[in-house]
Amino acid sequence: MKRRSFVLTGGLAGIFSNSLLAFTSKKIPPHNWDGYNFGPPPPITDRLFQGPFSNYGPEANAPGAEVIMATTPSLKPVSNFGMGLVTYVCDEVGPPRVPGETLRESIEKLAKWPLGDILYLRADWRDIQKEPGRLDFPEYWNITFEMAKKYNKRVAFRIQMMSPVIEGHSLPGFLVDKVPFVKLGTTKEIGIPNKVHYAPRYDHPEFMKAFKEMDSLLAEKYNGHELVEYVDTFMYGFWGEGHTWPFEGNPLGDYLLAENTFLDIFEHQATHWNKTPLATNTQPDYNNVGNSEVLDRTVRSYNWLRTDTIFIENSQIDALSNRPAWIGATIEQGLTLGDEKSLKIIDGISRNKNIISHVKDVGANYFSLWNWHKISLGNLVGYYEKFPEALNELAATIGYRVRPSWIWYFEKEGHPGIVLGLVNDGISGVPGALRITIANMEGTFENSGSLDPGYPLPGKVRQALFMIPKNVSWETLTIKAEIEVKGIRHPIKWACAQELESNGSLGLKQNI
């Protein structure tokens, strides 16, 4: 789908001419993301000692440390919070509509498919709210949450305030007559052909009042919910991605007003979603609505990034690939079907394989299992059953995949100690802080602490020290891991080939 050709469409030049010039000092200028100062990492408690370690001489802090156990990478997918493949259940044109299947049957098939970890919903505002003061979720929404619980999946979602692919407005009916709309025009470049596109005045008091009520109600129900993985940030324009391409400018007519409006929207969401990560699109500020400032605040508030395609502007690739290690990233890209015509093979490489290789290039935490507007399990497996290699490899590498690769034992002045050499076999940093607990099987000893946020990094070893009591044998110890994101701790499984306990922890035993 074309989205950005920098075409000024009929009559808009006069409406928006001022917005193109009214920049303020708030606008974040273009910058390299590598090494950029986004402020400190998220705070942690009980920081573990992470070196340096020395083994010899009077100042040795791990004297005579010897490797007692080692682990090797798992070659299988590992489903943990903060990573995975995202099965789309509903996109901008709605949930699956499969001939001969009920809606429940179609959604259950998608939820049951083992390759996916997260179920994704994209709903219009009008779909979840019919009247002020309450939310009324559609059938597909409720079924998705039911199936997520049944099949041990998680849910991510977006609420749209504009969509070019539906008739009428995305806003609920009770709000449409209260909020002014600005006519953008008609284009064949995007959405329904010949549709006249309108944008609401996001800054209007009635819009902001209704939006904040809706977001508050949504957060009251789902902020910190055990099944919710992340929520897409509300942004300007089509699909909430931060643009109304190919229409230039913005319906507010002023850059400062537009930026302040969307900062208000973001800050409301950031305040109310203080336990669940938000995912903000890396969309360049084509329509001059403050995207750069919203994106900057996203990172500084320890929320995450997303993009709606992998073949995008170089600024988006820079942001995704050079984001701070503790910031997660989700990549959305429609996959082709499995028939010969759809594969789009060039130089022996299919379109899907090309997509997947580039998802790995930016170190993604998530990737979409999605056939554009043709959602069904049959379409997904129609490709996967013929060409499983690329998706299988991605499932076994995406996100972070951590394990204690080296376990050293030492004694200092009669006190035993353990040093863990932690590695990450995935393609991304840890989108939060890895918290580790060492305990004995009898339950009489436990010691825990956190690594620095983002660590261990792929391709590097991060070491951490634990002291244990004299009367505790290291052979009775287990090592458990959690990821802490926005103050919430989520249990995770080690991504190692060695056998784990039922709770995902690793029991220590001599194997070196």
C-alpha positions as CSV (number, residue, x, y, z in Angstrom):
1,M,0.0,0.0,0.0
2,K,1.3,3.4,-0.9
3,R,1.2,5.9,2.0
4,R,3.7,8.6,1.5
5,S,4.3,10.3,-1.8
6,F,4.4,13.9,-0.6
7,V,1.4,14.9,-2.8
8,L,-0.5,18.0,-1.9
9,T,-4.1,17.2,-2.5
10,G,-6.8,19.7,-3.7
11,G,-7.4,22.8,-1.7
12,L,-5.5,21.8,1.4
13,A,-2.5,24.0,0.7
14,G,-4.5,27.1,1.7
15,I,-6.0,25.4,4.8
16,F,-2.7,24.1,6.1
17,S,-0.1,26.6,4.9
18,N,0.5,28.1,8.3
19,S,1.0,24.7,10.0
20,L,4.0,24.0,7.8
21,L,5.8,27.0,9.1
22,A,4.7,27.3,12.7
23,F,7.5,25.2,14.2
24,T,8.5,25.9,17.8
25,S,11.5,25.0,19.9
26,K,9.6,22.0,21.2
27,K,9.9,20.1,18.0
28,I,12.6,17.5,18.4
29,P,15.1,17.9,15.5
30,P,16.4,14.9,13.5
31,H,19.1,13.1,15.4
32,N,21.0,9.8,15.4
33,W,19.4,7.4,17.9
34,D,22.7,5.6,18.6
35,G,24.1,7.1,21.8
36,Y,21.4,9.7,22.1
37,N,20.6,10.9,25.6
38,F,17.1,9.7,26.4
39,G,17.7,10.0,30.1
40,P,18.3,7.3,32.7
41,P,17.1,3.7,32.3
42,P,14.1,2.6,34.3
43,P,14.7,2.3,38.1
44,I,15.4,-1.1,39.6
45,T,15.5,-2.5,43.1
46,D,18.2,-4.7,44.6
47,R,20.8,-4.2,41.9
48,L,23.1,-7.2,41.7
49,F,26.8,-6.8,41.7
50,Q,27.8,-7.2,38.0
51,G,31.5,-7.0,38.2
52,P,34.4,-6.6,37.7
53,F,35.3,-10.0,39.1
54,S,38.8,-11.1,40.0
55,N,39.9,-14.7,40.9
56,Y,43.4,-14.3,42.2
57,G,45.3,-12.4,44.8
58,P,44.3,-10.8,48.1
59,E,41.7,-8.5,46.5
60,A,39.9,-11.4,44.7
61,N,36.2,-11.1,45.1
62,A,35.5,-14.6,43.4
63,P,38.7,-16.4,44.5
64,G,39.3,-19.7,42.7
65,A,35.9,-19.6,40.9
66,E,35.3,-22.8,38.8
67,V,32.6,-23.5,36.3
68,I,30.3,-26.2,37.8
69,M,27.5,-26.0,35.2
70,A,26.9,-24.7,31.8
71,T,23.8,-24.4,29.6
72,T,23.3,-24.3,25.8
73,P,20.7,-22.5,23.7
74,S,17.3,-23.9,23.2
75,L,16.4,-24.2,19.5
76,K,12.7,-24.0,20.2
77,P,10.4,-21.0,20.6
78,V,10.1,-19.7,24.1
79,S,7.0,-17.8,25.0
80,N,7.8,-15.0,27.5
81,F,6.3,-11.5,28.3
82,G,8.0,-8.9,26.1
83,M,8.5,-11.0,23.0
84,G,6.8,-13.2,20.5
85,L,4.8,-13.6,17.3
86,V,1.5,-11.7,17.1
87,T,-1.5,-13.4,15.6
88,Y,-3.9,-10.8,14.2
89,V,-7.5,-11.4,15.1
90,C,-9.0,-8.1,13.9
91,D,-7.5,-5.4,11.7
92,E,-8.9,-2.2,10.4
93,V,-11.6,-3.9,8.2
94,G,-12.7,-6.2,11.0
95,P,-12.4,-9.8,12.4
96,P,-12.2,-12.9,10.2
97,R,-15.1,-13.7,8.0
98,V,-14.5,-17.3,6.8
99,P,-17.3,-19.0,4.8
100,G,-18.7,-22.0,6.7
101,E,-17.2,-20.9,10.1
102,T,-18.8,-19.0,12.9
103,L,-16.8,-16.0,14.3
104,R,-16.0,-18.0,17.4
105,E,-14.7,-20.9,15.4
106,S,-12.5,-18.7,13.3
107,I,-11.0,-16.8,16.3
108,E,-10.5,-20.1,18.2
109,K,-8.5,-21.5,15.3
110,L,-6.2,-18.4,15.3
111,A,-5.8,-18.5,19.1
112,K,-5.0,-22.2,19.1
113,W,-2.3,-22.0,16.5
114,P,0.9,-22.7,18.5
115,L,3.2,-20.4,16.4
116,G,1.5,-17.2,17.8
117,D,2.1,-15.9,21.3
118,I,-0.1,-12.8,21.3
119,L,-3.5,-12.1,19.9
120,Y,-3.9,-8.6,18.4
121,L,-7.1,-6.5,18.1
122,R,-7.5,-3.3,16.1
123,A,-10.9,-1.7,16.8
124,D,-12.6,1.6,16.0
125,W,-13.6,3.7,18.9
126,R,-17.3,3.3,17.8
127,D,-16.9,-0.5,18.2
128,I,-16.1,-0.4,21.9
129,Q,-18.3,2.6,23.1
130,K,-22.0,3.3,22.2
131,E,-22.8,5.8,24.9
132,P,-21.0,8.0,27.4
133,G,-19.9,6.6,30.7
134,R,-19.5,2.9,29.7
135,L,-17.7,0.6,27.3
136,D,-19.5,-2.1,25.3
137,F,-17.1,-4.4,23.7
138,P,-18.0,-6.3,20.5
139,E,-18.3,-10.0,20.2
140,Y,-14.9,-10.6,18.6
141,W,-13.2,-8.7,21.4
142,N,-14.8,-10.8,24.2
143,I,-14.1,-14.0,22.3
144,T,-10.5,-13.1,21.8
145,F,-9.9,-12.5,25.6
146,E,-11.7,-15.8,26.3
147,M,-9.5,-17.7,23.9
148,A,-6.3,-16.0,25.1
149,K,-7.1,-17.3,28.6
150,K,-8.0,-20.7,27.3
151,Y,-4.8,-21.2,25.2
152,N,-2.4,-19.3,27.4
153,K,-1.9,-16.4,25.0
154,R,-1.7,-12.7,25.7
155,V,-3.5,-9.8,24.0
156,A,-2.4,-6.5,22.5
157,F,-4.7,-3.9,21.0
158,R,-5.3,-0.5,19.4
159,I,-8.3,1.8,19.4
160,Q,-8.6,3.9,16.2
161,M,-10.0,7.4,16.1
162,M,-9.8,7.6,12.3
163,S,-9.8,5.0,9.5
164,P,-9.8,5.4,5.8
165,V,-11.1,1.9,5.1
166,I,-14.5,2.1,6.8
167,E,-17.7,4.0,5.8
168,G,-18.4,6.9,8.1
169,H,-16.4,8.0,11.1
170,S,-14.4,5.9,13.7
171,L,-15.8,8.1,16.5
172,P,-18.9,6.8,18.4
173,G,-22.3,8.2,17.2
174,F,-22.9,10.2,20.3
175,L,-19.8,12.2,19.7
176,V,-20.0,12.8,15.9
177,D,-22.6,15.7,16.1
178,K,-20.6,17.4,18.9
179,V,-17.2,17.6,17.3
180,P,-16.3,19.6,14.2
181,F,-14.7,17.7,11.3
182,V,-12.3,19.1,8.7
183,K,-12.6,17.9,5.1
184,L,-9.3,16.5,3.9
185,G,-10.5,15.5,0.4
186,T,-10.7,12.5,-1.8
187,T,-7.9,10.2,-3.0
188,K,-7.4,6.9,-4.7
189,E,-4.0,6.4,-2.9
190,I,-5.4,5.1,0.4
191,G,-8.6,3.6,1.9
192,I,-12.0,3.2,0.2
193,P,-11.9,4.5,-3.4
194,N,-13.7,7.9,-3.7
195,K,-14.4,8.2,0.0
196,V,-14.4,11.8,1.2
197,H,-12.0,11.8,4.2
198,Y,-12.6,13.9,7.3
199,A,-10.5,14.5,10.3
200,P,-12.0,15.4,13.7
201,R,-10.9,18.5,15.6
202,Y,-8.9,16.5,18.2
203,D,-8.5,19.7,20.2
204,H,-12.2,20.4,20.6
205,P,-13.3,20.2,24.2
206,E,-16.0,17.6,23.5
207,F,-13.5,15.4,21.8
208,M,-10.9,15.6,24.6
209,K,-13.6,15.1,27.3
210,A,-14.9,12.0,25.5
211,F,-11.4,10.7,24.7
212,K,-10.2,11.0,28.2
213,E,-13.3,9.3,29.6
214,M,-12.9,6.4,27.1
215,D,-9.2,6.0,27.8
216,S,-9.8,6.1,31.6
217,L,-12.5,3.4,31.3
218,L,-10.2,1.3,29.1
219,A,-7.3,1.6,31.5
220,E,-9.4,0.9,34.5
221,K,-10.3,-2.5,33.0
222,Y,-7.0,-3.4,31.4
223,N,-4.0,-1.5,32.9
224,G,-1.9,-4.2,34.4
225,H,-4.3,-6.9,33.3
226,E,-2.7,-10.4,33.3
227,L,-3.6,-11.0,29.7
228,V,-2.6,-7.7,28.2
229,E,0.8,-7.4,26.7
230,Y,0.9,-3.9,25.3
231,V,-1.5,-1.1,24.0
232,D,-0.8,1.0,20.9
233,T,-0.5,4.7,21.6
234,F,-3.3,7.0,20.3
235,M,-1.8,9.1,17.6
236,Y,-3.1,11.4,14.9
237,G,-4.8,10.3,11.7
238,F,-5.4,7.2,9.7
239,W,-5.4,4.1,11.9
240,G,-3.9,6.2,14.7
241,E,-0.4,5.8,13.0
242,G,0.4,9.5,13.2
243,H,-0.4,10.6,9.6
244,T,-3.1,11.3,7.1
245,W,-1.0,10.6,4.0
246,P,-1.3,11.7,1.2
247,F,-3.0,14.8,2.7
248,E,-0.4,17.3,3.9
249,G,-0.7,19.6,6.9
250,N,-3.1,18.9,9.8
251,P,-6.8,19.8,10.5
252,L,-5.9,22.0,13.5
253,G,-4.1,24.5,11.2
254,D,-1.2,25.2,13.6
255,Y,1.8,23.1,14.6
256,L,2.0,24.3,18.2
257,L,-1.8,23.6,18.8
258,A,-1.5,20.2,17.1
259,E,1.6,19.2,19.1
260,N,0.1,20.3,22.4
261,T,-3.1,18.4,21.6
262,F,-1.3,15.2,21.0
263,L,1.0,15.6,23.9
264,D,-2.1,16.0,26.1
265,I,-3.5,12.8,24.6
266,F,-0.2,11.0,25.1
267,E,0.3,12.2,28.6
268,H,-3.2,11.1,29.6
269,Q,-2.5,7.6,28.2
270,A,1.0,7.4,29.8
271,T,-0.5,8.4,33.2
272,H,-3.3,5.9,33.1
273,W,-1.4,3.0,31.5
274,N,1.3,3.0,34.2
275,K,1.6,-0.8,34.4
276,T,1.1,-1.8,30.8
277,P,3.6,-0.8,28.0
278,L,2.4,1.6,25.3
279,A,3.7,1.1,21.8
280,T,4.2,4.4,19.8
281,N,4.5,4.4,16.0
282,T,7.9,5.7,14.8
283,Q,6.0,7.6,12.0
284,P,7.9,10.7,10.8
285,D,6.0,13.9,11.4
286,Y,4.7,14.2,7.9
287,N,1.6,16.1,9.0
288,N,3.3,18.3,11.6
289,V,1.4,17.1,14.6
290,G,4.2,16.6,17.1
291,N,5.1,13.0,16.4
292,S,8.8,13.6,17.2
293,E,8.0,14.9,20.7
294,V,5.5,12.1,21.4
295,L,8.1,9.6,20.3
296,D,10.7,11.2,22.5
297,R,8.4,11.1,25.5
298,T,7.5,7.5,24.8
299,V,11.2,6.4,25.2
300,R,11.7,8.6,28.3
301,S,8.7,7.1,30.0
302,Y,9.9,3.6,29.3
303,N,7.2,2.8,26.8
304,W,7.9,0.9,23.5
305,L,8.1,1.5,19.8
306,R,6.2,0.0,16.8
307,T,6.1,0.4,13.1
308,D,3.4,-0.4,10.5
309,T,5.9,-1.8,7.9
310,I,9.5,-2.9,7.8
311,F,10.2,-1.3,4.4
312,I,10.0,2.3,5.6
313,E,11.8,5.6,5.9
314,N,15.4,5.5,7.1
315,S,14.5,7.5,10.2
316,Q,12.2,4.8,11.4
317,I,14.9,2.1,10.8
318,D,17.4,4.2,12.8
319,A,14.9,4.6,15.7
320,L,14.0,0.9,15.8
321,S,17.5,-0.5,15.5
322,N,19.2,2.0,17.8
323,R,16.6,2.3,20.5
324,P,17.8,1.9,24.1
325,A,18.2,-1.8,25.0
326,W,15.3,-1.7,27.5
327,I,12.8,-0.4,25.0
328,G,10.7,-3.1,23.2
329,A,9.7,-2.9,19.5
330,T,6.9,-4.5,17.6
331,I,6.9,-4.8,13.8
332,E,3.8,-5.0,11.7
333,Q,4.0,-6.2,8.2
334,G,1.5,-8.1,6.2
335,L,2.6,-11.5,4.9
336,T,1.7,-12.8,1.4
337,L,-0.4,-15.8,0.8
338,G,1.2,-19.2,-0.1
339,D,0.1,-19.5,-3.8
340,E,2.6,-19.0,-6.5
341,K,1.2,-15.6,-7.7
342,S,1.3,-14.1,-4.2
343,L,4.9,-15.2,-3.2
344,K,6.5,-12.4,-5.2
345,I,9.8,-14.2,-5.6
346,I,12.7,-12.0,-6.8
347,D,16.3,-13.3,-7.1
348,G,15.1,-16.6,-5.6
349,I,13.9,-14.8,-2.4
350,S,10.2,-14.6,-1.6
351,R,8.6,-11.5,-0.3
352,N,7.9,-13.1,3.2
353,K,11.5,-14.3,3.6
354,N,12.7,-10.8,2.7
355,I,10.4,-9.3,5.3
356,I,11.4,-11.7,8.0
357,S,15.1,-11.1,7.5
358,H,14.7,-7.4,7.9
359,V,12.6,-7.8,11.0
360,K,15.7,-9.6,12.5
361,D,17.9,-6.8,11.3
362,V,16.3,-4.3,13.6
363,G,16.3,-6.6,16.6
364,A,12.5,-6.8,17.0
365,N,10.6,-8.1,20.0
366,Y,7.4,-8.9,18.1
367,F,6.3,-9.6,14.6
368,S,2.8,-9.8,13.0
369,L,1.3,-13.0,11.7
370,W,-1.1,-11.2,9.4
371,N,-2.4,-11.4,5.9
372,W,-3.5,-7.8,5.5
373,H,-7.3,-7.7,5.3
374,K,-7.7,-11.5,4.8
375,I,-7.5,-12.7,8.3
376,S,-7.9,-16.4,8.8
377,L,-5.9,-19.3,10.0
378,G,-6.3,-20.9,6.6
379,N,-4.4,-18.1,4.9
380,L,-1.6,-18.1,7.4
381,V,-1.0,-21.9,7.3
382,G,-1.5,-21.8,3.5
383,Y,1.9,-20.1,3.4
384,Y,3.5,-21.7,6.5
385,E,2.9,-25.3,5.6
386,K,4.6,-24.8,2.3
387,F,7.5,-22.6,3.6
388,P,7.9,-23.1,7.4
389,E,11.6,-22.4,7.6
390,A,11.7,-18.6,7.8
391,L,8.9,-18.2,10.4
392,N,10.2,-21.1,12.4
393,E,13.7,-19.5,12.5
394,L,12.1,-16.2,13.5
395,A,10.0,-17.8,16.3
396,A,13.2,-19.3,17.7
397,T,15.2,-16.1,17.7
398,I,12.8,-13.1,18.1
399,G,13.0,-11.0,21.2
400,Y,15.3,-11.8,24.1
401,R,16.2,-15.4,24.9
402,V,18.2,-15.4,28.1
403,R,20.0,-18.2,30.1
404,P,22.8,-18.6,32.6
405,S,25.4,-19.9,30.2
406,W,28.2,-20.2,32.9
407,I,27.7,-20.9,36.5
408,W,30.8,-20.5,38.7
409,Y,31.2,-21.5,42.3
410,F,33.7,-20.1,44.7
411,E,34.3,-19.6,48.4
412,K,35.5,-16.4,50.1
413,E,36.5,-16.6,53.7
414,G,34.4,-19.7,54.1
415,H,31.3,-18.2,52.5
416,P,30.2,-19.8,49.3
417,G,29.2,-17.8,46.3
418,I,27.8,-18.2,42.8
419,V,28.5,-16.1,39.7
420,L,26.2,-16.3,36.8
421,G,27.4,-15.6,33.3
422,L,24.1,-14.6,31.6
423,V,23.7,-14.5,27.8
424,N,21.0,-13.6,25.3
425,D,20.6,-15.8,22.3
426,G,17.8,-13.6,20.9
427,I,17.9,-10.5,18.6
428,S,16.8,-7.8,21.1
429,G,17.7,-6.6,24.5
430,V,15.5,-7.3,27.5
431,P,12.6,-4.8,27.3
432,G,12.8,-4.0,31.0
433,A,15.0,-5.4,33.7
434,L,15.9,-9.1,34.3
435,R,15.3,-10.1,37.9
436,I,16.9,-13.3,39.1
437,T,16.1,-15.3,42.2
438,I,18.3,-18.1,43.7
439,A,16.6,-20.3,46.2
440,N,17.0,-23.8,47.7
441,M,14.5,-26.5,47.2
442,E,13.7,-26.7,50.9
443,G,12.5,-23.1,50.9
444,T,14.9,-21.9,53.7
445,F,17.0,-19.6,51.6
446,E,16.3,-17.1,48.9
447,N,18.3,-14.3,47.4
448,S,17.2,-12.1,44.5
449,G,18.2,-9.0,42.6
450,S,18.1,-7.2,39.2
451,L,20.5,-6.8,36.3
452,D,20.8,-3.3,34.7
453,P,17.8,-2.7,32.4
454,G,18.2,-4.2,28.9
455,Y,20.9,-6.7,29.9
456,P,22.1,-9.2,28.9
457,L,22.6,-7.9,25.4
458,P,22.7,-10.2,22.4
459,G,26.3,-11.4,21.8
460,K,27.6,-10.3,25.2
461,V,27.9,-11.9,28.6
462,R,26.6,-10.2,31.7
463,Q,27.9,-11.5,35.0
464,A,26.1,-11.3,38.4
465,L,27.1,-12.4,41.9
466,F,25.0,-14.2,44.6
467,M,26.4,-15.1,48.0
468,I,24.8,-18.1,49.8
469,P,24.8,-19.2,53.4
470,K,27.5,-21.7,54.7
471,N,24.9,-24.3,55.5
472,V,23.3,-24.3,52.0
473,S,24.6,-26.6,49.3
474,W,24.8,-25.2,45.8
475,E,23.4,-28.5,44.5
476,T,20.0,-27.7,46.1
477,L,19.7,-24.4,44.4
478,T,17.3,-23.3,41.6
479,I,17.6,-20.2,39.5
480,K,14.4,-18.4,38.5
481,A,14.0,-15.4,36.3
482,E,11.4,-12.6,35.9
483,I,11.2,-9.5,33.7
484,E,10.2,-6.3,35.4
485,V,8.4,-3.8,33.1
486,K,6.8,-0.6,34.6
487,G,7.1,-2.0,38.1
488,I,5.3,-5.3,37.2
489,R,7.2,-8.6,37.4
490,H,6.4,-11.3,34.9
491,P,7.8,-14.8,35.3
492,I,9.8,-16.0,32.4
493,K,11.4,-19.3,31.3
494,W,15.1,-19.7,30.6
495,A,15.8,-20.3,26.9
496,C,18.2,-23.2,27.4
497,A,18.2,-26.7,26.1
498,Q,18.7,-28.1,29.6
499,E,15.6,-29.4,31.4
500,L,13.7,-26.8,33.5
501,E,11.5,-27.2,36.5
502,S,7.8,-26.9,36.0
503,N,7.9,-23.2,37.0
504,G,10.5,-22.4,34.3
505,S,13.5,-22.3,36.8
506,L,16.8,-24.1,36.4
507,G,18.0,-26.6,39.0
508,L,21.8,-26.5,39.5
509,K,23.7,-29.7,38.9
510,Q,27.3,-30.5,38.0
511,N,27.7,-31.0,34.3
512,I,31.2,-29.6,33.8
